[in-house]
Amino acid sequence: MAKKSISDISLSSQAQETLRILGENIKLARIRRGITQKDLAARAQMSPLRLRKVETGEPTVGLGAIAQVLDVLGLVGSLAQVAEPENDSLGKSLENKNRKKRVDPPRNKIQELDF
């Protein structure tokens, strides 16, 4: 079993699993393109060790490194869809719930009778 890093301790199990799956997906995309780790690391301007960390979902890898690898693989556009506002059903629901309803100011009795 892999040794846990300090950053793993603060991540939820769901976040850790998501990073692991992202890493696997990146690795699969590399393999499907017939690119070696060494070649992809060179194209992404990073060390092979850093690329291995990307592919294993190591949480200490920066988002910039992930974006660079995705760019080389032609997948960087999908990164912007991660927090797409239109797909945020919980956020939209909370926004609608918290939106203040328009309240008309109280009418003056004299204004009500004014023709």
C-alpha positions as CSV (number, residue, x, y, z in Angstrom):
1,M,0.0,0.0,0.0
2,A,1.3,3.5,-0.9
3,K,2.6,5.6,1.9
4,K,0.2,8.5,2.7
5,S,1.5,12.0,2.3
6,I,0.5,14.8,4.6
7,S,-1.7,16.3,1.9
8,D,-3.7,13.0,1.7
9,I,-4.7,13.4,5.4
10,S,-6.6,16.6,4.8
11,L,-8.5,15.3,1.7
12,S,-11.8,13.6,1.9
13,S,-11.9,10.1,0.6
14,Q,-14.1,11.3,-2.3
15,A,-11.6,14.0,-3.2
16,Q,-8.8,11.4,-3.2
17,E,-10.8,9.0,-5.3
18,T,-11.6,11.8,-7.8
19,L,-7.9,12.7,-8.2
20,R,-7.0,9.0,-8.6
21,I,-9.6,8.6,-11.4
22,L,-8.5,11.8,-13.1
23,G,-4.9,10.5,-13.0
24,E,-6.1,7.2,-14.5
25,N,-8.0,9.0,-17.2
26,I,-4.9,11.1,-18.1
27,K,-2.8,7.9,-18.3
28,L,-5.3,6.2,-20.5
29,A,-5.4,9.2,-22.8
30,R,-1.6,9.1,-23.1
31,I,-1.6,5.4,-23.8
32,R,-4.3,5.7,-26.5
33,R,-2.2,8.3,-28.2
34,G,0.8,6.0,-28.2
35,I,2.9,8.5,-26.1
36,T,5.4,7.4,-23.6
37,Q,5.6,9.0,-20.1
38,K,9.0,10.3,-21.0
39,D,7.8,11.9,-24.2
40,L,4.7,13.4,-22.6
41,A,6.7,14.8,-19.7
42,A,9.1,16.4,-22.2
43,R,6.2,17.9,-24.2
44,A,4.5,19.1,-21.0
45,Q,7.9,20.6,-19.8
46,M,8.0,18.7,-16.6
47,S,9.9,15.8,-15.1
48,P,8.8,12.2,-15.6
49,L,8.4,12.0,-11.8
50,R,5.9,14.9,-11.8
51,L,4.0,13.3,-14.7
52,R,3.9,10.0,-12.7
53,K,2.4,12.0,-9.9
54,V,-0.2,13.5,-12.2
55,E,-1.1,10.0,-13.5
56,T,-1.4,8.5,-10.0
57,G,-3.6,11.4,-8.7
58,E,-1.0,12.7,-6.2
59,P,-2.7,15.7,-4.5
60,T,0.4,17.7,-4.3
61,V,0.5,18.2,-8.0
62,G,-0.6,21.7,-9.0
63,L,-3.6,22.4,-11.2
64,G,-1.2,24.1,-13.7
65,A,0.7,20.9,-14.2
66,I,-2.5,19.0,-14.8
67,A,-3.7,21.7,-17.3
68,Q,-0.4,21.5,-19.1
69,V,-0.6,17.7,-19.5
70,L,-4.2,18.0,-20.7
71,D,-3.2,20.7,-23.2
72,V,-0.5,18.5,-24.7
73,L,-3.1,15.7,-24.9
74,G,-5.6,18.0,-26.6
75,L,-8.0,17.8,-23.6
76,V,-7.5,21.1,-21.8
77,G,-10.9,22.4,-22.9
78,S,-12.6,19.8,-20.8
79,L,-10.9,21.3,-17.7
80,A,-13.1,24.4,-17.9
81,Q,-16.2,22.2,-17.7
82,V,-15.4,20.9,-14.3
83,A,-17.2,23.7,-12.4
84,E,-19.4,24.8,-15.2
85,P,-22.2,27.0,-13.7
86,E,-24.9,25.5,-15.8
87,N,-24.1,22.0,-14.4
88,D,-24.1,23.3,-10.7
89,S,-27.7,22.2,-9.8
90,L,-27.1,22.6,-6.1
91,G,-25.7,26.1,-6.5
92,K,-28.6,27.1,-8.8
93,S,-31.1,25.7,-6.3
94,L,-29.5,27.6,-3.4
95,E,-29.3,30.8,-5.4
96,N,-33.0,30.6,-6.3
97,K,-33.9,29.8,-2.7
98,N,-32.0,32.7,-1.3
99,R,-33.0,35.2,-4.0
100,K,-35.1,37.9,-2.3
101,K,-38.6,38.2,-3.5
102,R,-39.6,41.7,-4.7
103,V,-41.6,43.5,-2.1
104,D,-43.6,46.6,-3.1
105,P,-43.2,49.4,-0.6
106,P,-46.2,50.1,1.5
107,R,-48.7,52.4,-0.1
108,N,-49.8,55.6,1.4
109,K,-53.5,55.7,2.0
110,I,-53.7,59.0,0.2
111,Q,-52.0,57.6,-2.9
112,E,-54.6,54.8,-3.0
113,L,-57.4,57.3,-3.2
114,D,-55.7,59.6,-5.7
115,F,-57.4,59.3,-9.1
